[in-house]
Amino acid sequence: MGNSSPHDAVIIGGSFAGLSAAMQLARARRHVLVIDAGQPRNRFADHSHGVFALDGRSGDGLLAEARAQLAAYPTIRLARGEVVQASAVDGGFLVETATGERATGRRLILATGIADQLPEVPGLAPRWGKTVLHCPYCHGYEIGGGPIGVLATGPLAAHQASLIADWGNVTLFANGMDFDADIRAMLARRSVTIEPVRVEAIEGEAAAIAGLRLADGRLVAVKALFVAAPTRMASPLAEMLGCAFDSTPLGPIIRTDAWKLTTVAGVYAAGDAARAPQNITFATADGVTAGVGLHHQLIADEAAA
Ligand SMILES: Cc1cc2nc3c(=O)[nH]c(=O)nc-3n(C[C@H](O)[C@H](O)[C@H](O)COP(=O)(O)OP(=O)(O)OC[C@H]3O[C@@H](n4cnc5c(N)ncnc54)[C@H](O)[C@@H]3O)c2cc1C
């Protein structure tokens, strides 16, 4: 990657947010290095939905197209790798990959995403992104109605069950969680059934779900299962750089201002790692905001020098 002359920006994470930021800077003829480990959050799903004018396209396909479009800009370099170190140095930031390559940038954008921490229910992880889902706007329509489960894993369980009732007949598998009388009444008004017995496993052929096997031996038939899994940062870099975080009901996000600048001067953050709620459209808009914000900051520095 070389570190002899600093890039205007190094973008860590080359998925929806990172590539969107890169495009704004490419069009401003700025020198940008994007380093990406190639693990976008939605890699488990074959199709992406709800994206303006691109409904139903594959996530991988969208990213490949974005990379091809960026490759036409001479000031952009796209590199594959995992950044394991990032630190402030004179004039910017130094990053180092797992294979020991180094690069410097006047500014940094963290577009590193988040990781879903799935509950350890046998049969759940292999169905993630197929019939075990997190977002009804992304995948609810394709279920086509009928019996749908929601597995309670945290504070958003009742809210998620109430929402998903617009997509089918919902059973909320409480799995050890208690709901007070007001929540139960709200769920009843939304025609949500509460199943108190613990879920032992998800059963079915391949990715299909025949039903949820309960601790008392019953098999409750559902076509799909929603889980609002807790999340964590996909990368420790924001913490390493000293960025502040905000809490959300599902996990931490990097604190940013309206232009996606973090609490560390010169470090921007965009996409799932730095906003809630999260989806492709929000992540791309976030990346655009970070790219434009960073460009304006470069200009302000150059005008003042
Ligand atoms: C199963 C599933 C299905 C989904 N379906 C949809 C859908 O249909 N429609 C929709 O709008 N949204 C969908 N989403 C949400 C969508 O995936 C995210 O909102 C979107 O991927 C966020 O983009 P991002 O660029 O912020 O992060 P990500 O797409 O997660 O990309 C982060 C990138 O940074 C890289 N990275 C991380 N750390 C490092 C490092 N240290 N060095 C280098 N690279 C690094 C990762 O490898 C990855 O490539 C889905 C999510 C899931 C879990």
The ligand as an SDF file (V2000), in Angstrom:
LIG
                    3D

 53 58  0  0  0  0  0  0  0  0999 V2000
  -28.8450  -11.1460    7.0410 C   0  0  0  0  0  0  0  0  0  0  0  0
  -28.9800   -9.6820    6.7090 C   0  0  0  0  0  0  0  0  0  0  0  0
  -29.7110   -9.2940    5.5990 C   0  0  0  0  0  0  0  0  0  0  0  0
  -29.8490   -7.9400    5.2980 C   0  0  0  0  0  0  0  0  0  0  0  0
  -30.6430   -7.5790    4.2440 N   0  0  0  0  0  0  0  0  0  0  0  0
  -30.8040   -6.2680    3.9650 C   0  0  0  0  0  0  0  0  0  0  0  0
  -31.6780   -5.8740    2.8950 C   0  0  0  0  0  0  0  0  0  0  0  0
  -32.3040   -6.7060    2.2310 O   0  0  0  0  0  0  0  0  0  0  0  0
  -31.8210   -4.5400    2.6590 N   0  0  0  0  0  0  0  0  0  0  0  0
  -31.1660   -3.5830    3.4040 C   0  0  0  0  0  0  0  0  0  0  0  0
  -31.3480   -2.3970    3.1200 O   0  0  0  0  0  0  0  0  0  0  0  0
  -30.3310   -3.9410    4.4150 N   0  0  0  0  0  0  0  0  0  0  0  0
  -30.1370   -5.2490    4.7110 C   0  0  0  0  0  0  0  0  0  0  0  0
  -29.3230   -5.6180    5.7500 N   0  0  0  0  0  0  0  0  0  0  0  0
  -28.5710   -4.5810    6.4750 C   0  0  0  0  0  0  0  0  0  0  0  0
  -27.2660   -4.2720    5.7150 C   0  0  0  0  0  0  0  0  0  0  0  0
  -26.5250   -5.4690    5.5730 O   0  0  0  0  0  0  0  0  0  0  0  0
  -26.4140   -3.2530    6.4750 C   0  0  0  0  0  0  0  0  0  0  0  0
  -27.1900   -2.1380    6.8650 O   0  0  0  0  0  0  0  0  0  0  0  0
  -25.2550   -2.7800    5.5790 C   0  0  0  0  0  0  0  0  0  0  0  0
  -24.4780   -3.8940    5.1820 O   0  0  0  0  0  0  0  0  0  0  0  0
  -24.3750   -1.7870    6.3310 C   0  0  0  0  0  0  0  0  0  0  0  0
  -23.3520   -1.3700    5.4800 O   0  0  0  0  0  0  0  0  0  0  0  0
  -21.9490   -0.8830    6.0950 P   0  0  0  0  0  0  0  0  0  0  0  0
  -21.1280   -0.4810    4.9210 O   0  0  0  0  0  0  0  0  0  0  0  0
  -22.1590    0.0690    7.1990 O   0  0  0  0  0  0  0  0  0  0  0  0
  -21.3420   -2.1970    6.8050 O   0  0  0  0  0  0  0  0  0  0  0  0
  -21.0540   -3.6320    6.2090 P   0  0  0  0  0  0  0  0  0  0  0  0
  -21.8640   -3.8820    4.9850 O   0  0  0  0  0  0  0  0  0  0  0  0
  -21.2010   -4.5910    7.3320 O   0  0  0  0  0  0  0  0  0  0  0  0
  -19.5430   -3.5690    5.7270 O   0  0  0  0  0  0  0  0  0  0  0  0
  -18.4690   -3.3660    6.6160 C   0  0  0  0  0  0  0  0  0  0  0  0
  -17.2320   -3.7380    5.8380 C   0  0  0  0  0  0  0  0  0  0  0  0
  -16.0830   -3.3690    6.5960 O   0  0  0  0  0  0  0  0  0  0  0  0
  -15.1660   -4.4430    6.5590 C   0  0  0  0  0  0  0  0  0  0  0  0
  -14.2990   -4.3490    7.7450 N   0  0  0  0  0  0  0  0  0  0  0  0
  -14.6410   -4.4660    9.0450 C   0  0  0  0  0  0  0  0  0  0  0  0
  -13.5560   -4.3190    9.8270 N   0  0  0  0  0  0  0  0  0  0  0  0
  -12.5120   -4.1120    8.9880 C   0  0  0  0  0  0  0  0  0  0  0  0
  -11.1270   -3.9080    9.1900 C   0  0  0  0  0  0  0  0  0  0  0  0
  -10.6000   -3.8790   10.4280 N   0  0  0  0  0  0  0  0  0  0  0  0
  -10.3320   -3.7460    8.1030 N   0  0  0  0  0  0  0  0  0  0  0  0
  -10.8540   -3.7650    6.8500 C   0  0  0  0  0  0  0  0  0  0  0  0
  -12.1680   -3.9580    6.5960 N   0  0  0  0  0  0  0  0  0  0  0  0
  -12.9830   -4.1290    7.6610 C   0  0  0  0  0  0  0  0  0  0  0  0
  -16.0270   -5.6860    6.5570 C   0  0  0  0  0  0  0  0  0  0  0  0
  -15.2970   -6.8270    6.1190 O   0  0  0  0  0  0  0  0  0  0  0  0
  -17.1300   -5.2520    5.5930 C   0  0  0  0  0  0  0  0  0  0  0  0
  -16.7940   -5.5280    4.2440 O   0  0  0  0  0  0  0  0  0  0  0  0
  -29.1990   -6.9620    6.0990 C   0  0  0  0  0  0  0  0  0  0  0  0
  -28.4430   -7.3660    7.2130 C   0  0  0  0  0  0  0  0  0  0  0  0
  -28.3530   -8.7090    7.5330 C   0  0  0  0  0  0  0  0  0  0  0  0
  -27.5920   -9.1260    8.7630 C   0  0  0  0  0  0  0  0  0  0  0  0
  1  2  1  0
  2  3  1  0
  2 52  2  0
  3  4  2  0
  4  5  1  0
  4 50  1  0
  5  6  2  0
  6  7  1  0
  6 13  1  0
  7  8  2  0
  7  9  1  0
  9 10  1  0
 10 11  2  0
 10 12  1  0
 12 13  2  0
 13 14  1  0
 14 15  1  0
 14 50  1  0
 15 16  1  0
 16 17  1  0
 16 18  1  0
 18 19  1  0
 18 20  1  0
 20 21  1  0
 20 22  1  0
 22 23  1  0
 23 24  1  0
 24 25  2  0
 24 26  1  0
 24 27  1  0
 27 28  1  0
 28 29  2  0
 28 30  1  0
 28 31  1  0
 31 32  1  0
 32 33  1  0
 33 34  1  0
 33 48  1  0
 34 35  1  0
 35 36  1  0
 35 46  1  0
 36 37  1  0
 36 45  1  0
 37 38  2  0
 38 39  1  0
 39 40  1  0
 39 45  2  0
 40 41  1  0
 40 42  2  0
 42 43  1  0
 43 44  2  0
 44 45  1  0
 46 47  1  0
 46 48  1  0
 48 49  1  0
 50 51  2  0
 51 52  1  0
 52 53  1  0
M  END
$$$$
